Amino acid sequence: MKIRDMFVQPIDRSIQGVIKAGERDAAVERDELEEYVVTSELRRYMSAFFQSFNRSIGQPWDRMGVWISGFFGSGKSHLLKILSYLLENQDVYGLRPIDYLDEKLKDSGLTAEIRRAAAVPKDVILFNLDTKADSSSTATRDTVVGVFTRAFFERLGFCSSPMWLGFMEWVLFRMGKYEEFCNAFMIVTGEPWVERRERQGLFEEAHIVQALVNIGVVKEERRWEFMDDAKRSYEMSPESFARMVHDYLKMRGPEHKIVFLVDEMGQFIAGDKKDTLNLQSVTESLGSECRGRAWIVATSQQAIDEVTTKTIGDDFTKYLADSIPGCHCRRQTWMKSSSGDYC
């Protein structure tokens, strides 16, 4: 017998050295699930997460944030993607994600918790915060809520650049007029809205307005003012974003949830008080509006207190207690761990 024959998996197989949050492919998903090693520490943290997630099913819940911290190469992004697979529960080569991990978990109770969470209808939105952000210039770089909005619009199939156009689509969707608008635009231009939008975008303003006039959303006498007003009035605050997510969840039914899984959150907000406070506002607003139906799972190379103390110093304890608490605080919105995972 040769040494290579002693291993369960072929030792010359290709193994990805870096896990990319934005890379979605069936073969990649299978490899990442098959290669994942569940340690006793991971098992404990996964159990805490899924128990907490399942407590939010059918009842208000305020602990809807997870902070995954660990040094470079510790497996944060891999864990984030594994959670996304388990929550999304999509078929991967004839098996569900939990089927790949069942034997590795060695815990029937945890397997049952994961299956319960997987059965809940939900949108799972996985993205790298810095990659998703519009960072064409320092002055116009997206805020945290801006990147969340961009990811949300893309999930719904709406325009994410410029975002005011995506917001227009959202308003039409909420009014029940989106399909009617798409059909009207097709009549005006002879081409599907989404294809034309992606190819020509802002050059379609006249056609957009004509389609809106045809379906009765915009009055004929205001057609030339509409676009300027739409661009000028668009603004997405954490509160308005949370209300938008709440309205979406309400449209999808009482059991529906949405989970934002965000890679490299710590790198994006580190050293910037504005971004840190923006994250705080987004988390609090989603918590108060959605009451456990909207979750945020974020990764960082530093624990949450190490990221935020750079900007708030000695006031950090008060900051945590009032906004994004860690495990030691009175109100727990975020769960954290300093050992490379979460609790």
C-alpha positions as CSV (number, residue, x, y, z in Angstrom):
1,M,0.0,0.0,0.0
2,K,1.2,3.5,-0.9
3,I,0.9,6.3,1.6
4,R,-1.5,8.2,-0.7
5,D,-3.9,5.2,-0.5
6,M,-4.2,5.7,3.2
7,F,-6.1,9.0,2.8
8,V,-9.9,9.2,2.3
9,Q,-9.5,12.1,-0.2
10,P,-7.0,12.1,-3.1
11,I,-4.0,14.0,-1.9
12,D,-3.3,15.6,-5.3
13,R,-6.8,17.2,-5.5
14,S,-7.0,21.0,-5.9
15,I,-7.6,22.9,-2.7
16,Q,-8.4,26.6,-2.7
17,G,-6.0,28.5,-0.6
18,V,-8.3,31.5,-0.2
19,I,-12.1,31.5,0.2
20,K,-13.9,34.2,-1.6
21,A,-17.2,35.3,-0.3
22,G,-18.4,36.4,-3.8
23,E,-17.5,33.2,-5.6
24,R,-20.6,31.1,-6.1
25,D,-20.4,27.9,-8.1
26,A,-21.8,24.4,-7.5
27,A,-18.4,22.7,-7.8
28,V,-16.9,25.3,-5.4
29,E,-19.7,24.9,-2.9
30,R,-19.3,21.1,-2.9
31,D,-15.5,21.4,-2.4
32,E,-15.9,23.9,0.4
33,L,-18.4,21.8,2.2
34,E,-16.5,18.5,1.7
35,E,-13.2,20.1,2.9
36,Y,-14.6,21.8,5.9
37,V,-13.3,20.6,9.3
38,V,-15.6,21.0,12.3
39,T,-13.6,21.3,15.5
40,S,-15.1,21.0,18.9
41,E,-14.9,24.8,19.3
42,L,-16.7,25.4,16.0
43,R,-19.3,22.9,17.0
44,R,-19.9,24.9,20.2
45,Y,-20.2,28.2,18.4
46,M,-22.4,26.8,15.6
47,S,-24.7,25.4,18.2
48,A,-25.0,28.8,20.0
49,F,-25.7,30.5,16.7
50,F,-28.4,28.2,15.4
51,Q,-30.1,28.0,18.8
52,S,-30.2,31.8,18.9
53,F,-31.4,32.0,15.3
54,N,-34.1,29.4,15.9
55,R,-35.4,31.3,19.0
56,S,-36.2,34.2,16.6
57,I,-38.6,32.1,14.6
58,G,-42.1,33.3,15.3
59,Q,-41.3,35.7,18.1
60,P,-39.5,39.1,18.6
61,W,-35.7,38.7,19.1
62,D,-33.1,41.4,19.6
63,R,-29.9,39.3,19.3
64,M,-29.7,39.4,15.6
65,G,-26.0,40.2,15.0
66,V,-23.0,37.9,14.8
67,W,-19.3,39.1,14.8
68,I,-16.8,36.5,13.5
69,S,-13.3,37.6,14.4
70,G,-9.9,36.0,13.8
71,F,-6.5,36.6,12.4
72,F,-5.7,36.4,8.7
73,G,-6.1,32.9,7.4
74,S,-8.1,31.6,10.4
75,G,-11.1,30.6,8.3
76,K,-13.5,33.5,8.8
77,S,-14.6,33.7,5.2
78,H,-14.9,29.9,5.0
79,L,-17.1,29.8,8.1
80,L,-19.2,32.7,6.7
81,K,-19.8,30.8,3.5
82,I,-20.6,27.6,5.3
83,L,-23.3,29.4,7.3
84,S,-24.7,30.9,4.1
85,Y,-24.9,27.4,2.6
86,L,-26.6,25.9,5.6
87,L,-29.1,28.8,5.9
88,E,-29.8,29.0,2.1
89,N,-30.3,25.2,2.0
90,Q,-29.9,24.9,-1.8
91,D,-29.2,21.5,-3.4
92,V,-25.5,20.9,-4.1
93,Y,-25.0,17.9,-6.4
94,G,-28.1,16.1,-5.1
95,L,-27.4,16.8,-1.4
96,R,-28.3,19.5,1.0
97,P,-25.4,21.4,2.7
98,I,-26.2,19.8,6.1
99,D,-25.8,16.3,4.5
100,Y,-22.2,17.1,3.8
101,L,-21.6,18.1,7.5
102,D,-23.8,15.7,9.4
103,E,-21.1,13.1,10.2
104,K,-18.6,15.8,10.9
105,L,-20.8,17.5,13.5
106,K,-21.3,14.4,15.6
107,D,-24.2,16.1,17.3
108,S,-27.7,15.1,16.5
109,G,-29.1,18.0,18.4
110,L,-27.1,20.5,16.4
111,T,-28.0,18.8,13.2
112,A,-31.7,19.1,14.1
113,E,-31.2,22.8,14.9
114,I,-29.5,23.4,11.6
115,R,-32.3,21.6,9.7
116,R,-34.9,23.7,11.5
117,A,-33.1,26.9,10.6
118,A,-32.7,25.8,7.0
119,A,-36.4,25.1,6.6
120,V,-37.3,28.7,7.4
121,P,-38.1,30.7,4.2
122,K,-35.4,33.4,3.8
123,D,-33.2,35.5,1.6
124,V,-29.5,34.9,2.2
125,I,-27.3,37.8,0.9
126,L,-23.5,37.1,1.0
127,F,-21.1,39.7,0.0
128,N,-17.7,41.3,0.6
129,L,-18.3,44.8,2.0
130,D,-15.3,46.5,0.4
131,T,-15.8,44.8,-3.0
132,K,-19.5,45.7,-3.1
133,A,-18.9,49.3,-2.2
134,D,-18.6,52.1,-4.8
135,S,-15.1,53.3,-4.0
136,S,-14.4,55.2,-7.1
137,S,-13.2,58.1,-5.0
138,T,-12.6,58.6,-1.3
139,A,-15.1,61.5,-1.2
140,T,-17.9,59.4,-2.6
141,R,-17.2,56.0,-1.0
142,D,-20.3,54.2,0.1
143,T,-21.4,54.2,3.7
144,V,-22.2,50.9,5.4
145,V,-25.9,51.5,4.8
146,G,-25.1,52.3,1.1
147,V,-23.4,49.0,0.6
148,F,-26.2,47.1,2.4
149,T,-28.7,48.8,0.1
150,R,-26.7,48.0,-3.0
151,A,-26.6,44.3,-2.0
152,F,-30.3,44.3,-1.2
153,F,-31.2,45.8,-4.6
154,E,-29.0,43.3,-6.4
155,R,-30.7,40.5,-4.6
156,L,-34.1,41.7,-5.8
157,G,-32.8,42.1,-9.3
158,F,-32.9,45.9,-9.2
159,C,-30.3,48.4,-10.4
160,S,-27.5,49.0,-7.9
161,S,-25.7,51.8,-9.8
162,P,-27.1,54.4,-9.7
163,M,-29.0,53.4,-6.6
164,W,-31.7,56.0,-7.1
165,L,-32.8,54.0,-10.1
166,G,-32.9,50.8,-8.0
167,F,-35.0,52.7,-5.5
168,M,-37.4,53.7,-8.2
169,E,-37.7,50.0,-9.1
170,W,-38.3,49.2,-5.5
171,V,-41.1,51.8,-5.2
172,L,-42.7,50.3,-8.3
173,F,-42.4,46.8,-6.9
174,R,-44.0,47.9,-3.7
175,M,-46.8,49.5,-5.6
176,G,-47.4,46.3,-7.6
177,K,-46.4,48.2,-10.8
178,Y,-43.0,46.8,-11.5
179,E,-44.1,44.2,-14.1
180,E,-46.4,46.7,-15.7
181,F,-43.5,49.1,-16.0
182,C,-41.3,46.5,-17.6
183,N,-44.0,45.7,-20.1
184,A,-44.5,49.4,-20.9
185,F,-40.8,49.9,-21.3
186,M,-40.7,46.9,-23.7
187,I,-43.4,48.5,-25.8
188,V,-41.6,51.9,-25.8
189,T,-38.1,50.6,-26.8
190,G,-38.7,47.1,-28.2
191,E,-36.2,45.6,-25.7
192,P,-36.5,44.2,-22.2
193,W,-36.0,46.7,-19.4
194,V,-33.3,44.8,-17.5
195,E,-31.1,44.2,-20.6
196,R,-31.4,47.8,-21.7
197,R,-30.8,49.1,-18.2
198,E,-27.6,47.2,-17.8
199,R,-26.3,48.3,-21.2
200,Q,-27.3,52.0,-21.4
201,G,-28.6,53.0,-17.9
202,L,-28.9,56.7,-17.6
203,F,-29.2,57.2,-21.4
204,E,-32.7,55.6,-21.1
205,E,-34.2,58.5,-19.0
206,A,-36.6,59.6,-21.7
207,H,-37.8,56.0,-22.3
208,I,-38.1,55.4,-18.5
209,V,-40.3,58.5,-18.0
210,Q,-42.5,57.6,-21.1
211,A,-43.1,54.1,-19.7
212,L,-44.0,55.6,-16.3
213,V,-46.4,58.0,-17.9
214,N,-48.0,55.2,-19.9
215,I,-48.8,53.2,-16.8
216,G,-50.1,56.3,-14.9
217,V,-47.4,56.6,-12.3
218,V,-46.1,60.0,-13.6
219,K,-48.4,62.7,-14.9
220,E,-47.7,64.0,-18.4
221,E,-47.2,67.6,-17.2
222,R,-44.5,66.5,-14.8
223,R,-42.5,64.2,-17.1
224,W,-39.6,66.6,-17.5
225,E,-39.3,67.2,-13.8
226,F,-39.6,63.7,-12.6
227,M,-36.0,62.4,-13.2
228,D,-34.4,65.5,-11.6
229,D,-36.6,65.2,-8.6
230,A,-35.9,61.4,-8.3
231,K,-32.2,61.9,-8.3
232,R,-32.2,64.9,-6.0
233,S,-34.6,63.4,-3.4
234,Y,-32.9,59.9,-3.2
235,E,-31.3,59.4,0.2
236,M,-31.0,56.1,2.1
237,S,-30.6,56.4,5.9
238,P,-30.3,53.4,8.2
239,E,-33.9,54.0,9.3
240,S,-35.3,54.2,5.8
241,F,-33.3,51.1,4.8
242,A,-34.7,49.2,7.8
243,R,-38.2,50.2,6.9
244,M,-37.6,49.0,3.3
245,V,-36.4,45.7,4.5
246,H,-39.4,45.5,6.9
247,D,-41.8,46.2,4.1
248,Y,-40.1,43.6,1.9
249,L,-40.4,40.9,4.7
250,K,-44.0,41.9,5.2
251,M,-44.7,41.3,1.5
252,R,-43.0,37.9,1.7
253,G,-45.0,36.6,4.6
254,P,-44.9,36.4,8.4
255,E,-42.2,33.6,8.6
256,H,-39.8,35.1,6.0
257,K,-36.3,36.2,7.1
258,I,-33.4,38.0,5.5
259,V,-29.7,37.3,6.5
260,F,-26.9,39.7,5.5
261,L,-23.6,37.8,5.6
262,V,-20.8,40.4,5.2
263,D,-17.2,39.6,4.8
264,E,-14.4,42.1,6.0
265,M,-16.7,44.4,7.9
266,G,-13.9,45.2,10.4
267,Q,-11.5,46.2,7.5
268,F,-14.2,48.5,6.1
269,I,-15.1,50.4,9.3
270,A,-11.7,50.3,11.1
271,G,-10.5,53.7,12.2
272,D,-13.5,55.5,10.9
273,K,-16.0,56.8,13.5
274,K,-18.6,57.6,10.8
275,D,-18.6,54.1,9.4
276,T,-18.7,52.6,12.9
277,L,-21.7,54.7,13.9
278,N,-23.3,53.9,10.6
279,L,-23.0,50.2,11.3
280,Q,-24.5,50.8,14.8
281,S,-27.4,52.6,13.3
282,V,-28.1,50.0,10.6
283,T,-28.0,47.2,13.3
284,E,-30.2,49.1,15.7
285,S,-32.7,50.1,13.0
286,L,-33.0,46.5,11.6
287,G,-33.4,45.2,15.1
288,S,-36.2,47.6,16.1
289,E,-38.0,47.4,12.7
290,C,-37.7,43.7,11.9
291,R,-37.6,42.2,15.5
292,G,-35.3,39.3,14.7
293,R,-36.4,38.7,11.1
294,A,-33.4,40.5,9.7
295,W,-29.9,39.2,10.7
296,I,-26.4,40.5,10.2
297,V,-23.3,38.2,10.2
298,A,-20.0,40.0,9.8
299,T,-16.3,39.0,9.8
300,S,-13.3,41.0,10.9
301,Q,-9.6,40.4,11.6
302,Q,-10.2,42.0,15.0
303,A,-12.7,41.6,17.8
304,I,-15.4,44.2,17.7
305,D,-14.1,46.2,20.6
306,E,-10.6,46.3,19.1
307,V,-12.1,47.8,15.9
308,T,-14.2,50.4,17.6
309,T,-11.9,51.5,20.4
310,K,-9.8,53.3,17.8
311,T,-12.5,55.8,17.4
312,I,-14.3,55.9,20.8
313,G,-11.6,55.1,23.3
314,D,-12.7,55.0,26.9
315,D,-16.3,55.4,26.0
316,F,-16.4,51.9,24.4
317,T,-18.2,50.3,27.4
318,K,-21.0,52.8,27.2
319,Y,-21.1,52.5,23.4
320,L,-21.5,48.7,23.5
321,A,-24.2,48.9,26.2
322,D,-26.2,51.3,24.1
323,S,-25.8,50.1,20.6
324,I,-23.7,47.0,19.5
325,P,-23.2,45.1,22.7
326,G,-20.9,42.2,23.1
327,C,-21.4,39.1,25.2
328,H,-20.6,40.9,28.5
329,C,-23.1,43.7,28.1
330,R,-26.7,44.1,29.3
331,R,-28.4,44.1,25.9
332,Q,-26.9,41.6,23.4
333,T,-27.3,42.6,19.8
334,W,-24.0,41.3,18.7
335,M,-22.4,38.0,19.6
336,K,-18.7,37.8,19.4
337,S,-15.6,35.7,20.1
338,S,-11.9,36.5,20.3
339,S,-10.9,33.1,19.2
340,G,-11.6,33.3,15.5
341,D,-15.3,32.3,15.5
342,Y,-18.4,33.5,17.2
343,C,-20.5,32.8,20.2
